[in-house]
Amino acid sequence: MTVLAPEQPALQARVNVLQPVGAAALAEGPGADPRDARAHLRPKVLAYGLTPEQLASYRAKGYVHLRGAFGAAEVAAWREACDEVRRRADLIHPDNLRFELCKEQPDGSRPVWKIDPFADLHTTFGALVRDRRILDPLASIYDGRDARLFKDKLIYKPPGEHGNGLHQDYHWWQGFPTSLISVLVAIDPADEENGCTEVFPGYEKGFMTEPGRWSELTEDRIRLDEGEKLVTEPGDIALFHCFAPHRAAPNRSTRWRRQAFLTYNDAADGEHYFAHREHYWWYVTRCRKAEDQRRAFFV
C-alpha cells in the first residue's frame, strides 16, 4: 500500500485511501502475480475517490452528482467521436441491433437515438470506460474494490425525441448482481427543456416490482414531488444505484442531449459483461420482432 509521508499535506488532502475489508494482509508490489484472483481486493490510493460527504450523500439518496469531473478538451473529443460514429454508413442500419433509430423524419432520414453497446466503436470511448475519474468513485462505494464494466450505451436524444418512463434499471437486469451502479456522463448540457434525468431518492434499498416479471414501475409507488432533476453541464458525471428509480422527459428543445450511461458491478461479483450482452441481444430481438408483427397487423 502507498503510504503518504507527513511532509505531503497537500497530497494527503487530495487523495482518498481506502482499506478493503479483509485485504490488509495482501501484498502489493513487483512480485505480485497480476493473475491473482485476489488482485482486485488489494488496498489502493484513489486519487479521484469520493469524499466522505459525497459517499454519505450517495448512501442516503442512491445517487451522487459530481460536477466538472472532466474538462473541455475531453468533452470536445467525446462530441467528435459521437459525430464520427453516427455517420458510419457501414454500421447504421435498422437491422443492426446496436442502434435504436428515431422515427422517420420529413426528409426520409432516421437519426440515431441510442447505440448500445458503443465503447468498442471508438478509441475515445474505450478510454472513457477505463478512466479512473469514473472507476475511483465506484471503488469508493465498493469498499476499495475495483469496478467491472457491465453495460455501455450512448444516448443521443435528438430534438423532439422521446424520453424514458419511470423505472429501476434492475427491471432489465434481474438475475445479475445487485451491486450494479450506472454512471451518467454528460456530453451536452442537460436541463428540463431537453429532458434531463430525474432521480427519486430514498428507494435504492430494493427492487420495487415483482421479481421474475417484466413490469415497469408505476407512478403510484413513488413520491413524485420528491424527484430531483440532474441538471448537468458537459463533463459532469452522476452515479446512481440500479434500484434508484428515475425517468427522463422528452426532448422539447432544439438541442441534442447526448449522454453516455456506463454500468459497472463490484469486482467481487465477477465478470458479467458478455453474459449481459447475450441477454440484451435476446431482449432486443424479441422486442423488434413484436414491433414488426404489430406494424404488419395495422398495415
C-alpha positions as CSV (number, residue, x, y, z in Angstrom):
1,M,0.0,0.0,0.0
2,T,1.2,3.5,-0.7
3,V,1.9,5.5,2.5
4,L,1.8,9.2,2.3
5,A,4.6,11.0,4.3
6,P,3.7,13.7,6.8
7,E,5.5,16.3,4.7
8,Q,2.9,15.9,1.9
9,P,-0.1,17.7,3.4
10,A,-1.5,18.9,0.1
11,L,-1.4,15.4,-1.5
12,Q,-2.8,13.9,1.7
13,A,-5.8,16.2,1.5
14,R,-6.3,15.4,-2.2
15,V,-6.4,11.6,-2.2
16,N,-8.7,9.1,-0.5
17,V,-7.1,6.0,0.9
18,L,-9.4,3.0,1.3
19,Q,-8.6,-0.3,3.0
20,P,-10.8,-3.0,1.6
21,V,-12.3,-5.4,4.2
22,G,-10.1,-8.4,4.7
23,A,-7.4,-7.2,2.4
24,A,-4.9,-5.6,4.8
25,A,-2.6,-8.6,4.7
26,L,-2.4,-8.8,0.9
27,A,1.0,-7.8,-0.5
28,E,1.3,-5.4,-3.4
29,G,4.4,-4.8,-5.4
30,P,6.6,-6.1,-8.2
31,G,6.4,-9.6,-7.0
32,A,2.5,-9.7,-7.1
33,D,1.1,-12.0,-9.7
34,P,-1.4,-10.0,-11.9
35,R,-3.4,-13.2,-12.5
36,D,-4.0,-13.5,-8.7
37,A,-7.8,-13.7,-8.3
38,R,-7.5,-11.6,-5.2
39,A,-5.8,-8.7,-7.0
40,H,-9.0,-6.6,-7.1
41,L,-9.0,-6.7,-3.3
42,R,-5.7,-5.1,-2.8
43,P,-5.6,-1.7,-1.0
44,K,-5.1,1.2,-3.3
45,V,-4.9,5.0,-3.3
46,L,-7.9,6.5,-5.1
47,A,-6.9,9.9,-6.5
48,Y,-10.4,10.6,-7.6
49,G,-12.3,8.8,-4.8
50,L,-15.5,10.2,-3.3
51,T,-15.1,12.5,-0.3
52,P,-16.8,11.3,2.9
53,E,-19.6,13.9,2.3
54,Q,-20.2,12.6,-1.3
55,L,-20.2,9.0,-0.1
56,A,-22.7,9.8,2.6
57,S,-24.9,11.6,0.0
58,Y,-24.8,8.5,-2.2
59,R,-25.7,6.2,0.7
60,A,-28.6,8.4,1.7
61,K,-30.0,9.1,-1.8
62,G,-28.9,6.3,-4.0
63,Y,-27.1,8.7,-6.3
64,V,-24.4,11.4,-6.3
65,H,-23.7,14.2,-8.8
66,L,-20.0,15.0,-9.4
67,R,-19.6,18.4,-11.2
68,G,-16.7,19.1,-13.5
69,A,-15.2,15.6,-13.4
70,F,-13.9,16.0,-17.0
71,G,-12.6,19.1,-18.8
72,A,-13.5,20.9,-22.0
73,A,-10.9,19.1,-24.2
74,E,-12.2,15.7,-23.2
75,V,-15.8,16.8,-23.8
76,A,-14.8,18.1,-27.3
77,A,-13.2,14.7,-28.0
78,W,-16.4,12.9,-27.0
79,R,-18.5,15.1,-29.2
80,E,-16.2,14.5,-32.2
81,A,-16.4,10.7,-31.6
82,C,-20.2,10.9,-31.3
83,D,-20.3,12.6,-34.7
84,E,-17.9,10.1,-36.3
85,V,-19.9,7.1,-35.1
86,R,-23.3,8.3,-36.1
87,R,-22.1,8.9,-39.6
88,R,-20.8,5.4,-40.0
89,A,-22.8,4.3,-43.0
90,D,-21.3,0.8,-42.7
91,L,-22.9,0.4,-39.2
92,I,-26.1,2.3,-39.1
93,H,-29.0,0.2,-40.3
94,P,-32.4,-0.8,-38.8
95,D,-31.2,-4.4,-38.6
96,N,-28.1,-3.6,-36.6
97,L,-29.1,-4.5,-33.0
98,R,-26.7,-1.9,-31.6
99,F,-28.7,1.0,-32.9
100,E,-32.0,2.4,-31.9
101,L,-33.1,4.8,-34.6
102,C,-35.6,7.7,-34.3
103,K,-38.9,7.8,-36.2
104,E,-38.6,8.7,-39.9
105,Q,-38.1,12.4,-40.5
106,P,-39.8,14.5,-43.2
107,D,-36.7,14.2,-45.3
108,G,-36.7,10.4,-45.0
109,S,-33.8,10.2,-42.6
110,R,-33.8,8.3,-39.3
111,P,-31.3,9.9,-36.8
112,V,-29.7,7.7,-34.1
113,W,-31.4,7.7,-30.8
114,K,-29.2,5.2,-29.0
115,I,-26.1,3.0,-29.5
116,D,-25.9,0.0,-27.2
117,P,-23.1,-1.1,-26.8
118,F,-20.8,1.6,-28.1
119,A,-17.5,1.7,-26.2
120,D,-15.7,-0.6,-28.8
121,L,-16.6,1.6,-31.7
122,H,-14.1,4.4,-31.0
123,T,-10.8,4.6,-29.0
124,T,-12.1,7.7,-27.2
125,F,-15.0,5.8,-25.8
126,G,-12.8,2.8,-25.0
127,A,-10.6,5.1,-22.9
128,L,-13.6,6.7,-21.2
129,V,-14.9,3.4,-19.7
130,R,-11.5,2.8,-18.1
131,D,-10.9,6.3,-16.8
132,R,-10.0,6.5,-13.1
133,R,-12.3,9.5,-12.7
134,I,-15.1,7.0,-13.1
135,L,-13.5,3.9,-11.6
136,D,-12.2,5.6,-8.4
137,P,-15.6,7.0,-7.3
138,L,-17.1,3.5,-7.9
139,A,-14.3,1.9,-5.9
140,S,-15.1,4.3,-3.0
141,I,-18.6,2.8,-3.0
142,Y,-17.3,-0.8,-3.4
143,D,-15.1,-0.5,-0.2
144,G,-11.9,-0.1,-2.3
145,R,-12.5,-2.9,-4.8
146,D,-12.4,-2.1,-8.4
147,A,-15.4,-2.0,-10.7
148,R,-16.1,-4.2,-13.7
149,L,-17.8,-2.9,-16.8
150,F,-21.3,-4.4,-17.2
151,K,-23.0,-2.3,-19.9
152,D,-22.3,0.7,-22.0
153,K,-24.8,2.8,-24.0
154,L,-24.7,6.2,-25.7
155,I,-28.0,8.1,-25.9
156,Y,-28.1,10.9,-28.5
157,K,-31.7,12.1,-27.8
158,P,-32.1,14.5,-30.7
159,P,-34.6,17.4,-30.6
160,G,-38.2,16.3,-30.5
161,E,-37.5,12.7,-29.4
162,H,-38.9,10.7,-26.6
163,G,-37.6,10.2,-23.1
164,N,-37.9,7.2,-20.8
165,G,-40.6,6.3,-18.3
166,L,-40.3,5.8,-14.6
167,H,-38.2,2.6,-13.9
168,Q,-35.5,0.9,-11.9
169,D,-32.6,-0.3,-14.1
170,Y,-32.7,-3.6,-12.3
171,H,-36.0,-4.3,-14.1
172,W,-33.9,-5.4,-17.1
173,W,-31.0,-6.9,-15.1
174,Q,-32.8,-9.4,-12.9
175,G,-30.5,-12.3,-12.1
176,F,-27.4,-10.2,-12.3
177,P,-25.6,-8.8,-9.2
178,T,-27.4,-6.0,-7.3
179,S,-24.1,-4.1,-6.9
180,L,-24.7,-2.6,-10.3
181,I,-24.2,1.2,-10.5
182,S,-24.7,3.4,-13.6
183,V,-22.5,6.4,-14.4
184,L,-24.1,9.2,-16.4
185,V,-21.5,11.1,-18.4
186,A,-22.8,14.5,-19.6
187,I,-21.6,15.3,-23.2
188,D,-24.1,18.1,-23.8
189,P,-25.9,20.3,-21.2
190,A,-29.0,18.7,-19.8
191,D,-31.9,20.5,-18.3
192,E,-35.7,20.2,-18.0
193,E,-36.2,21.6,-21.6
194,N,-34.2,18.8,-23.3
195,G,-35.2,16.0,-20.9
196,C,-32.6,15.7,-18.2
197,T,-32.7,12.6,-15.9
198,E,-34.9,12.8,-12.8
199,V,-33.9,10.6,-9.9
200,F,-36.1,9.8,-6.9
201,P,-34.0,9.4,-3.7
202,G,-34.5,7.0,-0.9
203,Y,-35.8,3.9,-2.8
204,E,-32.4,2.3,-3.6
205,K,-32.7,-0.4,-0.9
206,G,-34.6,-2.9,-3.0
207,F,-36.4,-4.0,-6.2
208,M,-39.9,-2.5,-6.2
209,T,-41.7,-4.7,-8.7
210,E,-42.4,-8.4,-8.6
211,P,-39.2,-10.4,-9.2
212,G,-39.1,-12.5,-12.3
213,R,-41.7,-10.4,-14.1
214,W,-41.3,-7.7,-16.8
215,S,-43.3,-4.9,-15.2
216,E,-42.2,-1.3,-15.2
217,L,-42.6,1.0,-12.2
218,T,-45.9,2.7,-11.8
219,E,-46.1,6.3,-10.5
220,D,-48.2,5.4,-7.5
221,R,-45.2,3.6,-6.0
222,I,-43.2,6.9,-5.9
223,R,-43.4,10.2,-4.2
224,L,-43.3,12.2,-7.4
225,D,-42.9,15.6,-5.7
226,E,-39.6,14.5,-4.3
227,G,-37.9,13.9,-7.7
228,E,-34.5,15.6,-8.2
229,K,-33.6,16.6,-11.7
230,L,-30.0,16.1,-12.7
231,V,-29.3,19.4,-14.4
232,T,-25.8,18.7,-15.7
233,E,-23.0,20.5,-17.6
234,P,-20.7,18.8,-20.1
235,G,-18.0,16.9,-18.1
236,D,-20.2,16.2,-15.1
237,I,-20.9,12.7,-14.1
238,A,-23.5,11.2,-11.8
239,L,-23.6,7.7,-10.2
240,F,-26.8,6.0,-9.3
241,H,-27.7,2.6,-8.0
242,C,-29.6,0.0,-10.1
243,F,-32.5,0.3,-7.6
244,A,-32.7,4.1,-7.8
245,P,-36.0,5.0,-9.6
246,H,-35.5,7.5,-12.4
247,R,-37.0,8.8,-15.6
248,A,-36.4,11.4,-18.3
249,A,-38.9,13.6,-20.2
250,P,-38.9,14.0,-24.0
251,N,-36.5,16.5,-25.6
252,R,-38.7,19.6,-26.2
253,S,-35.8,21.8,-27.2
254,T,-33.9,22.4,-30.4
255,R,-30.7,21.0,-28.8
256,W,-29.3,17.4,-28.6
257,R,-28.9,15.8,-25.2
258,R,-26.1,13.3,-25.6
259,Q,-25.1,11.3,-22.5
260,A,-23.2,8.1,-22.0
261,F,-24.5,5.6,-19.5
262,L,-21.8,3.2,-18.2
263,T,-22.9,0.5,-15.8
264,Y,-20.4,-1.4,-13.5
265,N,-20.6,-4.1,-10.9
266,D,-18.4,-4.7,-7.9
267,A,-15.3,-6.8,-8.9
268,A,-16.1,-9.2,-6.0
269,D,-19.2,-10.2,-8.0
270,G,-17.2,-11.3,-11.1
271,E,-17.4,-10.5,-14.8
272,H,-20.9,-10.3,-16.4
273,Y,-20.3,-8.1,-19.5
274,F,-20.8,-10.7,-22.2
275,A,-23.4,-12.6,-20.4
276,H,-25.4,-9.4,-20.2
277,R,-24.8,-8.6,-23.8
278,E,-26.2,-12.0,-24.9
279,H,-29.3,-11.4,-22.7
280,Y,-29.7,-7.9,-24.2
281,W,-29.5,-9.2,-27.8
282,W,-32.2,-11.7,-26.9
283,Y,-34.4,-8.9,-25.5
284,V,-33.9,-6.5,-28.4
285,T,-34.5,-9.2,-31.0
286,R,-37.7,-10.2,-29.2
287,C,-39.0,-6.6,-29.0
288,R,-38.2,-5.8,-32.6
289,K,-39.9,-9.0,-33.8
290,A,-43.0,-8.0,-31.8
291,E,-42.9,-4.5,-33.2
292,D,-42.7,-5.8,-36.8
293,Q,-45.7,-8.1,-36.1
294,R,-47.6,-5.1,-34.8
295,R,-46.9,-3.0,-37.8
296,A,-47.8,-5.8,-40.2
297,F,-51.2,-6.2,-38.4
298,F,-52.1,-2.5,-38.7
299,V,-50.9,-2.1,-42.4
